[in-house]
Amino acid sequence: MYQVDTIALLRQVFGYAKVKAFQPLFLAKAPVMENPYDVATSDVLDSEVKSYLGTPILMPVKIMVGRYRERKPDGSIVFIDYPEYTMPFSSIFEVTMPKVIIKTRIAGRNGTRTEYINDDDYQIRFKGLIVNNENDLPPAEGIRNFRRMLDVKGPMRMQCEFLEWLGVGDVLVDGEPSVFQIEGYSHVVGFTVDFISNNIVEARSLDSL
């Protein structure tokens, strides 16, 4: 067995004298300050609607459908009651506010002559996930409820604080809604659905007409 003189080795390599190579390090005890910083408190955002994990849903989106008149293939008229539907909490939405502008090209001039016509219908796109939080089975009930909302063949009342700020109320399903599986997740499906705002036109009858 080899015996190594650590002090001699350190003195030979680093030139240390025959003293203690390491001195104990003592740290002074830091003084305790009472409330050293003036930290202001802020309100915590909260909501009555909670997610499956208990986190607040700040601006949930509800579709107030109600009763809708529908014509059957045989020509008879029936009334179908659609229940209230809340969009999945995992969904996010984007609102586009297009303008209708006619651009006319004039020979011999650069650029175009633009003419503002009006504001087009708002376009609202929802993207998100339908999740079965109970087990790893597909979210069958969530998909059925989502399809029931898509089956409405008329304007629907959409309720959301953010959309109310923009003046969006009644909407119609537009485009091609899609529901798709996500690889590796049996209990989750994705969806994309587009709505357009529907401005209600009121007609008033006059006694003189």
Summary of the structure (lengths in Angstrom):
residues: 209
radius of gyration: 33.6
end to end distance: 119.4
largest distance: 121.2
contacts: 409
relative contact order: 0.15
helix: 12%
strand: 37%
